[in-house]
């Protein structure tokens, strides 16, 4: 391969899917993703270039950082959908777009209040149950995202679902914190 | 100078090029040094055959420092100048130290890190730790009979950035080239995993003298991937001793003790604890300097009762780490016990009950960390043998973030992110015409700045005046493979770039270290500048070797001019490498690095590209 190919063909600036040589879609085989991540790290990690000079060490660190970033995003179905939709030109704008169906917002608020009350009352049983329910909802949303993005190509609906999902993941985080606070 | 042939990444190194490297377990109670000899990791003993070096340093009025057993002798006789468990003070302020009122030292609260006033002057924990590291370095050099090119030093996984930086500074002060700061449980996992060809998810439960770590790892095909880590950097055997110490005082109804009696009783408390690991009860008989007698019996039941909350803390941290890893106990294949404090029966029992399996105790809990560190040092020194090859993927233990309005923390990198990691976050101005912004970097899990650890503060100046909210300031965090952070910030809307690099402020500056090196008794006989020259020459030769071998492997990706440019820069460095002119060698090294920038980048691309096109993935994956 000639050196000109490398000037234009760097994988470094490719998108996360291309970086790990995976199809650009929401449904991913997680075992395959793990395998590719490990394989890439085995190539680029700074520890694999210990004999090399500072320049290559620094490059290795940049590459390893890049691979970690891609893996981090692709491994989480919610982050993956957010990233994929943005690539497809349908940025869900989770930070700025707060327009949500009223019913959903009401339900989330109620749920959050119940969690806070359970935390105050150290109600581990309630928190465990809430955790399980929410986890189930989230997994269901992950499945729906595959259908909407990969099969129906309904990116607008998928973007709205991602916005909801971000709410739910945040709440799951709060339940985890609450569980941590109430268990000795 | 003849160029050495260095192997390509996937070839092995010829045996005669073996580079000497050591692994150091810098423990709260004991420290060890190990190395890989003929493919086997071994702990190096002192001339009397002791593998452990007690982490105790005693200063005398003449400025001399005794380390290890020689210092331990003075623990109760000269408590003010005999420092034990110095690891607990690394990167810590006075207010951070638990039970500091029962410690015999004369603390001096310095900015960032506490210091101790001794007869030999005011000493920082970094200097005290350097005394211990220096003895271990000498032990390594004597026993290996050659120049040590570098060391891997272990730190508790739960050490924050301040504690890591302090450890690295101590190593530098002791004249060690740090190949890597390695997390203790990860080191243990290497030693265990390689010894037992383990595959699957393992938990490493590491309870040492002063720190507790729990790490969950996935071991597969030579890759050690840390999934989550947790712990408490101020929880260890010392705290169990302290509970016994308090129990003795309460039971015997003792009045306030002298410093010497405090040390004496602390020693007896520790002995009683250790005795209970083998026996049902421990007699405690002490005659104090006041003439008072202590005559008590500590039973296993009482000991278990008074230390219950400590054990509970380790279990809570363990559950949290499992949750972070997204795993249940049923998915954990084995629990490896590390650290002397795991000898306590109630710990063994509690861990067994939590994981619903017998904990694994087939490695010496005192030595396993040092053995793993030596293996990693050997690998990082470039002594990889074919078929004996692995890669570590570790994480940061605590979230990193920035202070925002109202004393709140905005997390930038969440805990348990695989390192190296970089993350950027955008901020904006609060007032019209604001031209400077203060950036406060913190580490911790809480939402309030006041309860997180402050790592660094710096000001970004030269922001062009704009209306509030219009500026876009991008703050980038980069955590390297040692788990150490650097932060940069820049304003991006106008293309005006104000950029600053910070190293957290508690660490020592290079100048301070140079000063200390000059003053340091242990280095008095060595000419510091000669040492620096030798290190630079080694570094320069290493660079030449690396580029030479890279050119053999991938010459085809360079144009003729580029190749000529690199050749000229190599020749220039070769011509000056044996001179004693440091600035000239330095300049030639920089010129060579600059000349090879593009080449290195293309080479990395090439190897990645080939991985996906040329070879079959399974052949390359470790």
Interface residues (C-beta under 8 A of the other chain):
Chain A: X1 X2 X3 X6 X7 X9 X10 X11 X12 X21 X35 X36 X38 X39 X40 X41 X42 X43 X44 X45 X46 X47 X48 X49 X50 X51 X52 X53 X54 X55 X56 X59 X60 X61 X63 X64 X65 X68 X69 X71 X72 X176 X179 X180 X183 X184
Chain B: X6 X7 X9 X179 X180 X220 X221 X223 X225 X312 X316 X319 X320 X323 X379 X380 X381 X382 X391 X392 X393 X417 X418 X419 X420 X421 X422 X478 X480 X481 X542 X543 X545 X546 X547 X549 X550 X556 X557 X558 X559 X562 X592 X593 X596 X597 X600 X601 X602 X603 X604 X605 X606 X607 X608 X609 X611 X612 X617 X620 X621 X622
